[in-house]
Amino acid sequence: MTDMIIVIPAYEPGPALVGLVDGLRRARPHAEVIVADDGSGPDCADVFEAARGAGAVVLTHPSNRGKGAALKSVFRHLRAVGASGPIVTADADGQHTVADILRVGDAVADGDDRTMVLGCRGFTGPVPLRSRLGNSVSRGLFRLSAGWALSDTQTGLRGIPATMLPWLIQQPGDRFEYEQNVLLRLHGGGWHVQEIAIATVYEPHNPSSHFRPVVDSLRVLIPLVTFAGSSFLAFLIDTVALLLFFAVSGMLVPSVVAARVLSASVNFAINRRLVFRAATGRDLWRQAATYSLLAAALLASNVVWMAFLTDAGVPLLLAKIVTEAVLFVTAYQAQRALVFARRPRAAKDSTAAETAHSNRIEPPVRMEEDTHIAGRLS
């Protein structure tokens, strides 16, 4: 009887991986440990063979595709074999203790099937500057982009109910950004988060980590940058259209309205398809109506704030810059949370998993590479 599935993505891991697998198997003999070798190559064959000897199932990508791709490959496999119950992802570099990994898995088993459990580090004590800086940058960018706070946005220790697998497979990203994308979309997907404090553990210089804390954290800003580009394009369209319409008609107010309708339509289409990736036909009219109401509210707010600041003696140009900067962030978060929020899908293939969630995992067949559909990850 398997009571927990632990997934460890690994690329060119060190000996810590073998110790982790051995510790997990000794502490929880009925746990299934799956190591996803993300194309590490022949130089690491001994490490993976030792992990296999310690009791892990080793699944392999023929070439390096990234941590996100490795996780999604295993998730597809688990979904295919009908896994249900607690699934835990952990890093291969020794930063997660056996006790913490099992605590996260047990929290999933004791929780509900709409909650991801995150093992979050406190970043106190002798934490390397690289990691402390990376976490601070990542937390700030995450809060700006997502609109809610998380104490450790870089944690790879995550507890997942099996009902979440179909949704996780759909999320974009093949490398480290995948885990950030999952967090950014959690609330929009109708999922909840539970944080559990875990030990902060670091190997000297963290030699087996391939994570670049600042660079990879900046990927969180991609939706915000795309949104800024969409807004700037709308501004250009609005300005050019206004000049053209006024040149043809000679009427200012109709020209302003027509230009704004045109630019807003383009902005809506780009944000819907590219920025928030919410282009589902069933929600088009709801999204359009909500977007229109939000645009009207932002326009009214713009007028009020401009009037207030200029009446207070703030120069017009400065008042315009301050107002637009504040409303830019407001518009982004409002569109993400209200206009293009992703509604939870009633995944027809997750019904069985939901039904079985209260039970311990019945093991899919013991996972060996020679009989297993995921012996080589596709």
C-alpha positions as CSV (number, residue, x, y, z in Angstrom):
1,M,0.0,0.0,0.0
2,T,1.6,3.3,-1.2
3,D,0.6,6.2,1.1
4,M,2.5,9.0,-0.6
5,I,4.3,9.7,-3.9
6,I,7.4,11.8,-3.8
7,V,8.7,13.3,-7.0
8,I,12.3,14.6,-7.3
9,P,13.3,16.3,-10.5
10,A,17.1,16.1,-11.0
11,Y,19.6,17.5,-13.4
12,E,23.2,16.5,-12.9
13,P,22.6,15.8,-9.2
14,G,25.2,15.2,-6.5
15,P,25.4,12.5,-3.8
16,A,22.8,14.3,-1.7
17,L,20.1,12.8,-4.0
18,V,21.0,9.2,-2.9
19,G,21.0,10.1,0.7
20,L,17.6,11.8,0.3
21,V,16.1,8.7,-1.4
22,D,17.5,6.4,1.2
23,G,16.2,8.6,4.1
24,L,12.7,8.8,2.6
25,R,12.5,5.0,2.0
26,R,13.7,4.3,5.6
27,A,11.4,6.8,7.2
28,R,8.3,5.9,5.1
29,P,8.7,2.4,3.6
30,H,5.4,2.6,1.8
31,A,6.2,5.9,0.1
32,E,6.8,5.8,-3.7
33,V,9.9,7.8,-4.6
34,I,10.1,8.9,-8.3
35,V,13.3,10.5,-9.5
36,A,13.0,12.3,-12.8
37,D,16.4,12.4,-14.6
38,D,16.1,15.5,-16.8
39,G,18.7,14.4,-19.4
40,S,21.7,14.5,-17.0
41,G,23.8,12.3,-19.3
42,P,26.2,9.4,-18.7
43,D,28.4,11.3,-16.3
44,C,25.6,11.0,-13.7
45,A,24.7,7.4,-14.3
46,D,26.3,6.2,-11.1
47,V,24.3,8.6,-9.0
48,F,21.0,7.5,-10.6
49,E,21.9,3.9,-10.3
50,A,22.6,4.4,-6.6
51,A,19.3,6.2,-6.2
52,R,17.6,3.2,-7.9
53,G,19.4,0.9,-5.5
54,A,18.1,3.0,-2.6
55,G,14.6,2.3,-3.7
56,A,13.7,5.0,-6.1
57,V,12.1,4.7,-9.5
58,V,14.3,6.6,-12.0
59,L,12.5,8.0,-15.1
60,T,14.6,9.7,-17.8
61,H,14.3,12.5,-20.3
62,P,16.7,11.6,-23.2
63,S,17.9,15.3,-23.2
64,N,17.7,18.2,-20.8
65,R,14.3,19.9,-21.2
66,G,14.0,21.8,-17.9
67,K,12.6,21.3,-14.4
68,G,9.1,22.2,-15.5
69,A,9.1,19.7,-18.3
70,A,10.3,17.0,-16.0
71,L,7.6,17.7,-13.5
72,K,4.9,17.7,-16.1
73,S,6.1,14.5,-17.6
74,V,5.8,12.8,-14.2
75,F,2.4,14.4,-13.6
76,R,1.2,13.1,-16.9
77,H,2.4,9.6,-16.0
78,L,0.7,9.8,-12.5
79,R,-2.5,10.9,-14.1
80,A,-2.4,8.1,-16.6
81,V,-1.9,5.4,-14.0
82,G,-4.7,6.8,-11.8
83,A,-2.6,8.0,-8.8
84,S,-4.7,9.5,-6.0
85,G,-3.8,11.1,-2.7
86,P,-0.7,13.0,-1.6
87,I,2.0,13.9,-4.1
88,V,5.0,15.8,-3.0
89,T,7.7,17.5,-5.1
90,A,11.1,18.0,-3.6
91,D,14.5,19.3,-4.8
92,A,17.4,17.0,-5.4
93,D,20.1,19.2,-3.9
94,G,19.5,18.4,-0.2
95,Q,17.7,21.6,0.7
96,H,14.6,19.7,2.0
97,T,14.8,17.4,5.0
98,V,13.1,14.0,5.1
99,A,11.0,15.1,8.0
100,D,9.8,18.3,6.2
101,I,9.0,16.4,3.0
102,L,6.8,13.9,4.9
103,R,5.1,16.7,6.9
104,V,4.1,18.4,3.7
105,G,2.7,15.1,2.3
106,D,0.8,14.4,5.5
107,A,-0.7,17.9,5.4
108,V,-2.0,17.2,1.9
109,A,-3.6,14.0,3.2
110,D,-5.2,15.8,6.1
111,G,-6.4,18.7,4.0
112,D,-8.9,19.3,1.2
113,D,-8.5,18.5,-2.5
114,R,-8.4,22.2,-3.6
115,T,-5.3,23.1,-1.5
116,M,-1.6,23.1,-2.4
117,V,0.7,22.8,0.6
118,L,4.0,24.8,0.4
119,G,7.0,24.1,2.5
120,C,8.3,27.7,3.2
121,R,11.7,28.6,4.5
122,G,12.2,31.4,7.0
123,F,15.5,32.7,5.5
124,T,17.0,33.3,9.0
125,G,20.5,32.5,10.2
126,P,23.5,32.0,7.9
127,V,21.6,32.2,4.6
128,P,23.8,32.8,1.6
129,L,23.4,36.3,0.1
130,R,22.5,34.7,-3.3
131,S,19.5,33.0,-1.8
132,R,18.5,35.8,0.5
133,L,18.6,38.3,-2.4
134,G,16.8,36.0,-4.7
135,N,14.0,35.4,-2.3
136,S,13.5,39.1,-1.5
137,V,13.4,40.0,-5.2
138,S,11.1,37.1,-6.0
139,R,8.7,37.9,-3.2
140,G,8.4,41.6,-4.2
141,L,7.9,40.8,-7.9
142,F,5.5,38.0,-7.1
143,R,3.3,40.3,-5.0
144,L,3.3,42.9,-7.7
145,S,2.3,40.5,-10.4
146,A,0.0,38.2,-8.4
147,G,-1.6,40.6,-6.1
148,W,-1.1,38.4,-3.0
149,A,1.9,37.7,-0.8
150,L,3.8,34.4,-0.3
151,S,6.7,34.0,2.1
152,D,8.8,31.7,-0.1
153,T,8.1,31.9,-3.8
154,Q,11.1,29.8,-4.7
155,T,10.3,26.7,-2.7
156,G,10.3,23.4,-4.6
157,L,8.8,21.6,-1.7
158,R,5.1,21.4,-2.6
159,G,2.3,19.1,-1.6
160,I,-0.2,18.4,-4.3
161,P,-3.6,16.7,-4.2
162,A,-4.1,14.3,-7.1
163,T,-7.1,16.3,-8.2
164,M,-4.7,19.0,-9.2
165,L,-2.8,17.0,-11.8
166,P,-4.9,17.9,-14.8
167,W,-4.6,21.6,-14.0
168,L,-0.8,21.4,-13.3
169,I,-0.2,19.7,-16.7
170,Q,-1.9,22.7,-18.5
171,Q,0.3,25.4,-17.0
172,P,3.0,27.0,-19.2
173,G,6.7,26.8,-18.8
174,D,9.3,24.1,-19.2
175,R,12.1,25.4,-16.9
176,F,12.3,27.1,-13.5
177,E,9.6,29.6,-14.5
178,Y,7.0,26.7,-14.5
179,E,6.9,26.7,-10.7
180,Q,6.4,30.5,-10.6
181,N,3.7,30.3,-13.3
182,V,1.9,27.7,-11.1
183,L,1.9,30.0,-8.1
184,L,0.8,33.0,-10.2
185,R,-2.2,31.2,-11.5
186,L,-3.2,29.3,-8.3
187,H,-5.9,31.6,-7.1
188,G,-7.2,32.3,-10.6
189,G,-7.6,28.5,-11.0
190,G,-9.7,28.2,-7.9
191,W,-7.0,26.6,-5.8
192,H,-5.9,27.5,-2.2
193,V,-2.5,27.6,-0.5
194,Q,-1.4,26.4,2.9
195,E,2.1,27.4,4.1
196,I,4.1,25.1,6.4
197,A,7.4,26.4,8.0
198,I,10.4,24.2,7.1
199,A,14.0,24.2,8.0
200,T,16.4,26.3,5.9
201,V,19.2,24.0,4.7
202,Y,22.0,24.9,2.4
203,E,24.9,22.9,0.9
204,P,28.2,24.8,0.7
205,H,27.9,27.0,-2.3
206,N,24.8,24.9,-3.3
207,P,26.9,23.1,-6.0
208,S,24.1,21.1,-7.6
209,S,21.6,23.9,-7.9
210,H,21.0,25.3,-11.4
211,F,18.6,28.0,-10.2
212,R,19.5,31.6,-11.0
213,P,17.6,33.5,-8.3
214,V,17.5,37.0,-9.8
215,V,17.3,36.1,-13.5
216,D,14.8,33.3,-13.0
217,S,12.7,35.4,-10.6
218,L,12.5,38.2,-13.2
219,R,10.5,35.8,-15.4
220,V,7.6,36.6,-13.1
221,L,7.6,40.1,-14.7
222,I,6.9,38.8,-18.2
223,P,3.1,39.2,-17.9
224,L,3.5,42.7,-16.4
225,V,5.9,43.7,-19.2
226,T,3.6,42.3,-21.9
227,F,0.7,44.2,-20.3
228,A,2.8,47.4,-20.4
229,G,3.5,46.8,-24.1
230,S,-0.2,46.2,-24.8
231,S,-1.1,49.4,-22.9
232,F,1.5,51.4,-24.9
233,L,0.3,50.0,-28.2
234,A,-3.3,51.0,-27.2
235,F,-2.0,54.5,-26.4
236,L,-0.4,54.8,-29.9
237,I,-3.6,53.5,-31.6
238,D,-5.7,55.9,-29.5
239,T,-3.6,58.9,-30.5
240,V,-3.3,58.1,-34.2
241,A,-7.0,57.2,-34.5
242,L,-8.0,60.4,-32.7
243,L,-6.0,62.5,-35.1
244,L,-7.4,60.7,-38.2
245,F,-11.0,60.7,-37.0
246,F,-10.8,64.4,-36.1
247,A,-9.2,65.3,-39.5
248,V,-12.0,63.6,-41.3
249,S,-15.0,64.6,-39.2
250,G,-13.9,67.8,-37.5
251,M,-15.8,66.8,-34.4
252,L,-13.8,66.3,-31.2
253,V,-16.0,64.4,-28.9
254,P,-17.1,61.7,-31.4
255,S,-13.5,61.4,-32.5
256,V,-12.3,60.8,-28.9
257,V,-15.0,58.2,-28.3
258,A,-14.4,56.4,-31.6
259,A,-10.6,56.3,-31.0
260,R,-11.0,55.1,-27.4
261,V,-13.4,52.3,-28.5
262,L,-10.9,51.2,-31.2
263,S,-7.9,51.3,-28.9
264,A,-9.7,49.6,-26.1
265,S,-10.9,46.8,-28.4
266,V,-7.3,46.1,-29.5
267,N,-6.1,46.3,-25.9
268,F,-8.8,43.8,-24.7
269,A,-8.0,41.3,-27.5
270,I,-4.2,41.4,-26.7
271,N,-4.6,41.2,-23.0
272,R,-7.1,38.4,-23.3
273,R,-5.0,36.2,-25.6
274,L,-1.4,37.1,-24.8
275,V,-1.1,38.7,-21.4
276,F,-3.5,36.7,-19.3
277,R,-4.1,33.8,-21.7
278,A,-7.8,33.7,-21.0
279,A,-9.1,33.3,-24.6
280,T,-11.9,30.8,-23.9
281,G,-15.0,31.3,-26.0
282,R,-17.5,30.7,-23.2
283,D,-16.2,33.7,-21.2
284,L,-15.9,36.3,-24.1
285,W,-19.0,38.3,-23.4
286,R,-18.5,38.3,-19.6
287,Q,-14.9,39.4,-20.0
288,A,-15.9,42.1,-22.5
289,A,-18.6,43.5,-20.2
290,T,-16.4,43.4,-17.2
291,Y,-13.5,45.0,-19.1
292,S,-15.9,47.8,-20.3
293,L,-17.0,48.5,-16.7
294,L,-13.4,48.5,-15.5
295,A,-12.3,50.9,-18.3
296,A,-15.1,53.3,-17.4
297,A,-14.2,53.1,-13.7
298,L,-10.5,53.7,-14.5
299,L,-11.3,56.7,-16.7
300,A,-13.4,58.2,-14.0
301,S,-10.7,57.6,-11.4
302,N,-8.1,59.2,-13.8
303,V,-10.2,62.3,-14.0
304,V,-10.7,62.5,-10.3
305,W,-7.1,62.0,-9.4
306,M,-5.9,64.4,-12.0
307,A,-8.3,67.1,-10.8
308,F,-7.3,66.5,-7.1
309,L,-3.5,66.6,-7.8
310,T,-3.6,69.7,-10.1
311,D,-5.9,71.5,-7.6
312,A,-3.3,70.7,-4.9
313,G,-0.7,72.5,-7.0
314,V,1.0,69.5,-8.6
315,P,2.2,70.4,-12.1
316,L,0.0,68.8,-14.8
317,L,2.7,66.6,-16.3
318,L,3.8,65.2,-12.9
319,A,0.1,64.7,-12.0
320,K,-0.4,62.8,-15.2
321,I,2.7,60.6,-14.6
322,V,1.7,59.8,-11.0
323,T,-1.9,59.0,-11.9
324,E,-1.0,56.8,-14.9
325,A,1.6,54.9,-12.8
326,V,-0.8,54.1,-10.0
327,L,-3.7,53.2,-12.4
328,F,-1.4,51.1,-14.5
329,V,-0.7,48.7,-11.5
330,T,-4.4,48.9,-10.5
331,A,-5.5,48.1,-14.1
332,Y,-3.2,45.1,-14.3
333,Q,-4.3,43.6,-11.0
334,A,-8.0,44.3,-11.7
335,Q,-7.8,42.7,-15.1
336,R,-6.0,39.7,-13.7
337,A,-8.4,39.3,-10.8
338,L,-11.7,40.4,-12.3
339,V,-11.7,40.4,-16.0
340,F,-9.6,37.5,-17.0
341,A,-9.7,35.4,-13.9
342,R,-9.6,31.7,-14.7
343,R,-12.6,29.8,-13.6
344,P,-11.9,26.4,-12.2
345,R,-12.5,23.7,-14.8
346,A,-14.7,20.8,-14.0
347,A,-12.2,18.3,-15.3
348,K,-14.2,15.2,-16.3
349,D,-11.2,13.0,-15.8
350,S,-10.6,14.2,-12.3
351,T,-13.9,12.9,-10.9
352,A,-12.4,9.5,-10.0
353,A,-9.5,11.2,-8.3
354,E,-11.8,13.4,-6.3
355,T,-13.8,10.4,-5.2
356,A,-10.7,8.5,-4.1
357,H,-9.0,11.5,-2.5
358,S,-10.1,10.6,1.0
359,N,-8.5,7.2,0.7
360,R,-4.8,6.3,0.8
361,I,-3.2,5.8,-2.6
362,E,-3.7,2.4,-4.1
363,P,-0.4,1.8,-5.8
364,P,-0.4,1.9,-9.5
365,V,1.7,-1.2,-10.5
366,R,5.2,-1.0,-8.9
367,M,7.0,1.4,-11.1
368,E,9.9,-0.3,-12.9
369,E,11.5,1.1,-16.0
370,D,11.2,-2.0,-18.0
371,T,7.4,-2.3,-17.6
372,H,6.5,1.3,-16.9
373,I,5.0,3.6,-19.5
374,A,7.2,6.4,-18.3
375,G,10.5,4.5,-18.1
376,R,11.7,7.1,-20.6
377,L,9.9,10.4,-20.2
378,S,8.6,11.7,-23.5
